[in-house]
Amino acid sequence: MRLWHRDMIPYLPKMQLMGQWRELCCIGSNLAAQHTPNHILVNPILDYPPAHFEAYCNLVIHEMIKRGINIQEPTLRDLKDNVRAWRLYLGQELPFDQIDRSWELELGEPVYGDWHNKRYLKQCYYNLEEKYDRGGIPNDEWLIIFANFGGDN
């Protein structure tokens, strides 16, 4: 389980983008039920306000819509409800009229700023490179990643 570096979201191969959506739904469910994602690679979300997780979810949702990937409304509703439950647990409930607007939150730079830094970007790049090396990412999708993040980028 991982949250891909925010800058990679527009360039992720389709399978990784869809996998990210599934992971966000799982993380949301764990946050509502256990108040933690309980996974070493995503536990850092607990160090940030829920608005960061919401904004990250929004990045993924908008990229999926842009690519024409169907998001089932019940699944989207469940994710929003789970994040609301996490906010309630943290005592950060938004007024009812503001809840839906929270998903349109524009945090600007950075979302997960000191976590989603250049070092983390390299870690995510090398993870994708290994998937490509093992045949898990088609060449055409890898070339997009490499062009944007490989070499000296």
N, C-alpha and C positions, 0 to 999 in steps of 0.2 A: 504494500500500500504506500502511495506517495502522492503528494500534491506536486505536479510538474511545475517548474519555475513559471511564474506568471507570463514572462515574455515569450515562452514557448507555445502557449495555448493556440495562437493562430496558425502555427506551423506543425502541430502534432499530427502524426499519421492518424487516419480515421479510427483505427482500432484502439489506439492509446487515448484519443479524445472520448470515445464511447466508454472505455474503461475508466477514465477519470470521472465521468458522470456516475457510473455505478459506485465508485469509491466515495464520491461526495454523498450519495444517498446512504451508503453504509455508515460513513462518519456521522452524518446527521442523526441517523437512528441511534448510534452509540452515544452521541452527545445528549440526546433526549432521555435515553434509558439509564445510562451509567455516568453521564456528565463528563465523559472523557472518550476520546477515540481509542485509547489504550493500544496504541501502536507507535513504536519508537520513531518512525519516520514522519508521522503526522501529529504527534503529541505537542510539537511547538505551537500549534494553533491555540493552545490553552494560554499562551503567553501574550495573546493579542485580544483586542475587543472582538466580540462576535461580528461586528460590522466588517472586519477584514475577511472572515469566512464567507459572509454574505456577498461581499464584493467579488471574491474569488469565484464563488458559485455563479455569480452573474456573468463573469468573463466566460466561463465554460458554457453556460446556457446560450449566451449571444453567439458564440462561435458555432455551436451546434445548429442553431437556427440559421445562421449565415450559410452553413454548408448543406442545409436542407435535411438535417438529421432530426427525425421525429422524437419529440419529448412527450411522453405520455402524461396527460394532465394529472391523473391521480398520483403519479410518482413525484411530479413537481410540487403538488399540494402537500404530499407527505414530507418532502424535504423542508418546505417552508414551515410546516407545523412543528417539525422536529427542532428547527433552529429557534422558533418561538419558545418552545418548551425549555431549551437550553438557556435562552435569555431570561425566562422566568426564574429558573433555578439560580441564575447569577444576580437576580434582582434588577435586571436591566430591561424590563418590559417596556416596549414603546407604547405610546397612546394608540388606541385602536385605529384612529384615522391615519396614523403614520406607518403602520406595519407594512403594508404593501409597498410603500415608497422606499422602505429600507432596502429592497431588492434592486432599486435603481440607483442606489448610493454610488456616487462618484467620489472615491477617496483620493483620486489623483495618484501621483507617485509618492511613496511606494505602498503597495499592498504587500504585507509581510516583508517590509523593507530590509531589515537587518538579517532576516532569514533567507529571503529570496534575493541573495546577493550574487556577485560574480562567481564565487566559489560554488554555491549551490547550482548555479546555471551550468557550470562545468560538470558537476556530478550528474545532473540530469542528462546532459549531452552524452556523457560516457555510458550511461545506462541505456540510452537509445542506440548508441553505436554498437554496444554488445548485442542488443536485440537484432539489429541489422546484420551483424556478423554471423549470427546463429540462424538467419533466414526468417526472422520474425517480422521484419519490416521490408516491404517491397522496395526495390531500387529507386523507383521514381519518387516515393515518399521520403526515402533517406536523403536523396539529393536536395530536397527542399530544406531539411534539417541542416545538412552539411553546409549548404550555401549561406544559411543565416547564422549558424553558430559554430561551424567547424573552423579549423585553422586558427588564424589570429583573431577571430571575432570575439 
